């Protein structure tokens, strides 16, 4: 696809050395905006206009789809955008994938009738998805805990009603928090708020007698019922290929260690760890019950 007529583009790097890319495109036939998706692997594809994986992700002959944003975590990919409804107002819609963008499903983040919800931005951490958007001069946050399938009721983030300025690029969200344009003091200023949610990360992985990993909650709220798994592949693994469990509670700012237990075998191995959707990968050498050089 020729990129020259595209605008409002947004890329999202994955952990697997490729990136997802979305942009807004005006359909010359229908006169309505639509959302284009591309997946690019830079070491193999050095020109984003000619990547093999590219298509219209959102296309409607009667309604505009605008201002797309994309983010990913592991195989979870989420695209949010604003779309005109049958009532003439703007809603926040979502396309989400759990298989690296091989297939997509749809959901509605915010769709109050006769109320404009605009300028969405998205951050993905494992199965947790955070979408910030603007409505009636206020900034709202909606959260999904299942990769984008369902959404919480929105929570207002700004503490001064009606001062959030709408517009392309006026709000952004990341692991570090939310920033937005605000005019409460008569100027266009940048304001910040942390994300009011838990955020699970895998801080370290180590070997020795079995595999251990440190799982931390670096968010601002406690996390509950965090599933985890450790999988060992490659070599000759006689015992300990898979271990799993659940962390019942992990307070904000705290960490916990998970362990595979005994792993027995020989040869080069790859270890994949998942904790609440956060992932880590390491390689090493299995020699009997010892795991050497895991990194």
Backbone torsions as a table, in degrees:
resi	resn	phi	psi	omega
1	UNK	NA	133.5	176.8
2	UNK	-67.8	127.2	-176.1
3	UNK	-84.9	-8.5	-173.0
4	UNK	-62.1	-36.1	179.1
5	UNK	-88.3	7.7	-176.8
6	UNK	-91.7	150.8	174.1
7	UNK	-150.9	178.7	-175.7
8	UNK	50.4	48.7	-178.6
9	UNK	-87.1	155.2	-178.0
10	UNK	-151.5	123.2	175.9
11	UNK	-102.3	155.9	175.1
12	UNK	-140.4	116.7	177.6
13	UNK	-74.2	141.0	173.5
14	UNK	-97.8	175.2	176.2
15	UNK	-81.3	-1.4	-171.9
16	UNK	-111.8	28.0	173.5
17	UNK	66.8	30.1	169.2
18	UNK	-141.8	168.0	178.6
19	UNK	-133.9	153.7	175.1
20	UNK	-97.7	144.8	-175.1
21	UNK	-139.3	130.9	174.9
22	UNK	-127.8	152.4	177.4
23	UNK	-154.2	162.3	177.8
24	UNK	-96.3	135.2	-176.4
25	UNK	-133.5	134.1	178.3
26	UNK	-88.9	120.2	178.0
27	UNK	-77.6	116.2	-176.8
28	UNK	-67.9	-21.9	-179.2
29	UNK	-83.3	-48.7	-177.3
30	UNK	-86.7	-22.6	-175.7
31	UNK	78.2	9.9	-178.7
32	UNK	-113.7	149.5	178.1
33	UNK	-77.2	149.0	-179.8
34	UNK	-140.8	166.4	-175.4
35	UNK	-108.1	127.2	177.8
36	UNK	-102.5	138.6	175.8
37	UNK	-118.9	138.9	173.5
38	UNK	-137.7	148.4	174.3
39	UNK	-123.6	123.8	-172.6
40	UNK	-125.1	135.7	174.8
41	UNK	-112.2	95.3	-171.4
42	UNK	-52.8	-41.2	-179.6
43	UNK	-62.4	-22.0	-177.4
44	UNK	-108.1	-26.3	-173.7
45	UNK	-129.3	105.1	-173.5
46	UNK	-96.0	4.1	178.4
47	UNK	-133.9	111.3	-173.3
48	UNK	-66.7	-17.9	179.7
49	UNK	-73.5	-18.2	-172.3
50	UNK	-122.9	26.7	177.3
51	UNK	-72.4	147.0	-177.4
52	UNK	-70.2	-28.5	-178.4
53	UNK	-97.8	96.0	178.3
54	UNK	-157.5	137.8	-177.7
55	UNK	-167.7	170.6	175.4
56	UNK	-81.9	114.1	-177.9
57	UNK	-81.4	-37.4	177.9
58	UNK	-131.5	122.5	-176.7
59	UNK	-149.5	117.5	-179.5
60	UNK	-133.7	128.9	-176.9
61	UNK	-71.5	-10.3	-173.7
62	UNK	-118.6	-16.2	-173.7
63	UNK	-134.6	146.6	178.7
64	UNK	-80.3	141.2	169.7
65	UNK	-121.2	121.0	-168.6
66	UNK	-135.9	167.5	169.1
67	UNK	52.6	57.0	-177.7
68	UNK	-76.7	150.1	173.0
69	UNK	-137.3	145.4	-179.0
70	UNK	-133.6	145.9	170.3
71	UNK	-149.5	162.6	-177.6
72	UNK	-147.0	157.6	174.3
73	UNK	-150.9	113.1	-173.2
74	UNK	61.1	-129.6	178.3
75	UNK	-88.3	-1.9	177.9
76	UNK	-83.7	124.0	178.4
77	UNK	-127.4	132.0	-178.7
78	UNK	-131.4	130.3	174.8
79	UNK	-118.0	127.1	174.7
80	UNK	-117.4	152.2	-177.3
81	UNK	-161.2	164.5	176.0
82	UNK	-103.2	138.9	-175.6
83	UNK	-139.3	138.3	176.5
84	UNK	-65.7	137.7	178.4
85	UNK	-100.1	175.2	177.8
86	UNK	-66.4	-16.1	178.7
87	UNK	-89.7	-4.8	177.8
88	UNK	91.4	0.3	178.3
89	UNK	-100.6	171.6	179.0
90	UNK	-95.1	133.5	173.9
91	UNK	-115.5	160.2	174.9
92	UNK	-100.3	117.9	-179.1
93	UNK	-110.6	164.1	-176.2
94	UNK	-139.7	136.5	165.1
95	UNK	-112.5	128.8	-178.2
96	UNK	-134.7	149.6	-178.7
97	UNK	-137.7	142.4	175.9
98	UNK	-112.7	8.1	-178.2
99	UNK	-129.2	38.9	175.4
100	UNK	69.4	27.8	177.9
101	UNK	78.9	18.2	173.3
102	UNK	-71.8	-39.2	176.1
103	UNK	-135.0	157.5	-177.0
104	UNK	-131.1	151.6	171.5
105	UNK	-128.9	168.7	-174.9
106	UNK	-118.6	148.6	170.6
107	UNK	-152.5	167.9	178.8
108	UNK	-114.4	120.9	179.0
109	UNK	-79.6	-47.3	-179.4
110	UNK	-149.4	126.3	-175.7
111	UNK	-147.8	44.1	178.5
112	UNK	-68.1	132.2	-176.8
113	UNK	-66.6	137.4	175.8
114	UNK	63.1	22.0	175.6
115	UNK	-128.9	128.8	178.8
116	UNK	-79.8	125.5	169.6
117	UNK	-117.2	120.9	-166.9
118	UNK	-136.5	168.8	171.3
119	UNK	52.5	59.9	-179.1
120	UNK	-75.9	153.5	172.0
121	UNK	-140.9	150.6	-169.3
122	UNK	-136.1	144.2	172.4
123	UNK	-133.7	133.7	-177.3
124	UNK	-120.1	131.1	175.1
125	UNK	-135.8	101.3	-175.4
126	UNK	64.4	-127.5	177.1
127	UNK	-88.0	-4.5	-179.3
128	UNK	-90.0	129.8	-178.8
129	UNK	-125.7	133.6	-177.7
130	UNK	-121.8	123.1	179.8
131	UNK	-122.5	123.2	173.8
132	UNK	-106.0	143.9	179.4
133	UNK	-154.8	170.2	-176.3
134	UNK	-113.8	139.6	174.8
135	UNK	-150.6	126.6	177.7
136	UNK	52.6	40.7	176.3
137	UNK	77.0	12.1	178.6
138	UNK	-123.8	155.9	-179.7
139	UNK	-104.0	128.8	-178.2
140	UNK	-121.4	152.7	176.8
141	UNK	-125.2	127.5	172.9
142	UNK	-117.1	144.0	-174.5
143	UNK	-125.9	136.0	171.4
144	UNK	-115.3	136.4	177.6
145	UNK	-107.3	6.4	-179.0
146	UNK	-129.2	38.3	173.2
147	UNK	77.6	8.6	178.8
148	UNK	114.0	-0.1	-177.0
149	UNK	-72.7	-44.4	179.9
150	UNK	-130.5	158.9	-171.9
151	UNK	-133.6	146.3	175.8
152	UNK	-74.1	165.3	169.3
153	UNK	-64.2	140.2	-178.0
154	UNK	-68.4	147.6	178.1
155	UNK	-118.2	132.2	178.2
156	UNK	-72.7	132.9	-176.6
157	UNK	-97.1	-44.3	-177.7
158	UNK	-72.3	144.1	-177.6
159	UNK	-98.4	1.4	177.0
160	UNK	-121.8	104.1	-170.3
161	UNK	-61.6	134.7	171.3
162	UNK	82.1	8.9	-174.1
163	UNK	-102.9	0.5	-179.3
164	UNK	-82.0	130.9	-175.4
165	UNK	-94.6	121.6	178.7
166	UNK	-81.2	154.4	178.1
167	UNK	152.3	159.2	178.6
168	UNK	-56.9	128.4	177.5
169	UNK	75.6	13.0	-176.8
170	UNK	-83.1	-10.5	178.5
171	UNK	-141.2	143.6	178.4
172	UNK	-145.2	153.1	-178.4
173	UNK	-139.9	145.0	178.1
174	UNK	-154.4	-174.7	176.8
175	UNK	-59.2	-28.4	-177.7
176	UNK	-77.7	-17.1	179.9
177	UNK	137.9	-161.4	-176.3
178	UNK	-119.9	136.3	173.5
179	UNK	-124.8	148.5	-179.3
180	UNK	-153.2	163.7	176.6
181	UNK	-88.3	131.2	-173.0
182	UNK	-136.7	138.6	-178.6
183	UNK	-118.3	27.0	-176.7
184	UNK	-60.7	-25.3	-179.5
185	UNK	-103.9	14.4	179.1
186	UNK	86.5	-1.1	177.4
187	UNK	-120.9	166.2	172.6
188	UNK	-89.8	96.5	-177.2
189	UNK	-109.6	160.7	177.5
190	UNK	-100.6	125.1	178.2
191	UNK	-114.2	157.6	-174.9
192	UNK	-134.6	146.5	170.8
193	UNK	-146.7	139.3	172.9
194	UNK	-68.3	157.7	175.6
195	UNK	-74.6	122.7	179.7
196	UNK	-80.5	74.9	-175.8
197	UNK	-163.0	159.1	170.9
198	UNK	-71.8	154.4	173.6
199	UNK	-141.6	116.7	-175.2
200	UNK	-95.3	131.0	175.7
201	UNK	-133.9	155.5	172.6
202	UNK	-101.3	110.5	-172.0
203	UNK	-82.7	-32.9	-177.1
204	UNK	-158.3	155.7	176.6
205	UNK	-134.2	135.0	-179.7
206	UNK	-141.3	158.1	-179.6
207	UNK	-108.0	-145.1	-173.5
208	UNK	107.0	-132.8	174.2
209	UNK	-82.4	88.8	-175.3
210	UNK	91.3	-175.9	-177.7
211	UNK	-117.2	131.2	175.2
212	UNK	-124.6	149.4	177.6
213	UNK	-139.7	143.9	177.1
214	UNK	-98.3	119.3	179.3
215	UNK	-107.1	128.7	-176.0
216	UNK	-125.9	152.3	172.7
217	UNK	-107.5	103.0	-178.0
218	UNK	-98.4	12.0	177.8
219	UNK	-85.9	-164.7	-175.7
220	UNK	-109.1	-2.7	178.5
221	UNK	-130.8	155.9	179.2
222	UNK	-67.5	149.7	176.6
223	UNK	-112.8	147.6	-179.0
224	UNK	-130.4	149.9	173.1
225	UNK	51.3	59.7	-179.1
226	UNK	-90.5	111.2	177.7
227	UNK	-75.0	143.9	176.6
228	UNK	-138.1	156.4	177.4
229	UNK	-150.1	149.5	174.5
230	UNK	-128.8	122.1	-178.4
231	UNK	-122.2	135.2	-178.5
232	UNK	-116.7	127.8	179.3
233	UNK	-132.6	164.4	-178.2
234	UNK	86.5	170.2	179.2
235	UNK	58.4	-160.0	174.2
236	UNK	-113.2	100.6	-178.5
237	UNK	-102.6	112.1	-177.6
238	UNK	-86.1	-35.8	-175.3
239	UNK	-144.8	138.0	173.1
240	UNK	93.0	28.3	179.5
241	UNK	-66.0	-30.4	-175.2
242	UNK	-142.1	136.5	172.7
243	UNK	-138.9	146.6	179.8
244	UNK	-150.9	164.4	179.0
245	UNK	-175.3	-170.7	179.6
246	UNK	-137.4	130.5	173.3
247	UNK	-88.5	112.6	-171.9
248	UNK	-65.7	-44.2	179.7
249	UNK	-147.1	136.8	175.4
250	UNK	-136.6	106.6	-176.1
251	UNK	-68.0	153.2	176.1
252	UNK	-57.6	130.2	-180.0
253	UNK	86.2	-2.6	-178.6
254	UNK	-103.8	166.1	177.5
255	UNK	-138.7	162.5	-179.8
256	UNK	-145.7	153.8	179.0
257	UNK	-103.5	132.4	173.2
258	UNK	-111.7	153.1	-173.4
259	UNK	-139.6	146.9	178.0
260	UNK	-78.4	-20.1	-167.4
261	UNK	78.4	-161.9	-176.8
262	UNK	-69.3	129.8	172.4
263	UNK	-119.6	130.7	-174.3
264	UNK	-131.2	130.7	177.6
265	UNK	162.2	-158.7	-179.9
266	UNK	-153.7	145.2	175.3
267	UNK	118.6	173.8	178.4
268	UNK	-71.1	135.2	-176.6
269	UNK	-130.7	158.4	172.3
270	UNK	-120.6	134.1	-178.6
271	UNK	-114.1	126.7	175.7
272	UNK	-116.2	127.7	-177.2
273	UNK	-122.1	135.9	176.6
274	UNK	-130.8	131.3	176.5
275	UNK	-138.1	105.7	179.8
276	UNK	60.5	27.9	-178.3
277	UNK	95.5	-19.9	173.3
278	UNK	-74.7	139.9	-174.7
279	UNK	-126.4	154.4	173.6
280	UNK	-148.0	149.6	-178.7
281	UNK	-135.7	137.9	-179.9
282	UNK	-145.8	158.1	178.6
283	UNK	-127.6	150.7	179.6
284	UNK	-166.3	-166.0	179.7
285	UNK	-124.7	129.3	179.8
286	UNK	-97.3	120.9	179.4
287	UNK	-128.0	96.2	-175.3
288	UNK	66.1	-122.4	178.1
289	UNK	-92.8	2.8	-175.7
290	UNK	-103.3	137.4	174.7
291	UNK	-109.9	116.2	-172.1
292	UNK	-107.9	145.8	172.6
293	UNK	58.7	36.1	-177.4
294	UNK	-75.7	118.9	179.1
295	UNK	-160.4	NA	NA
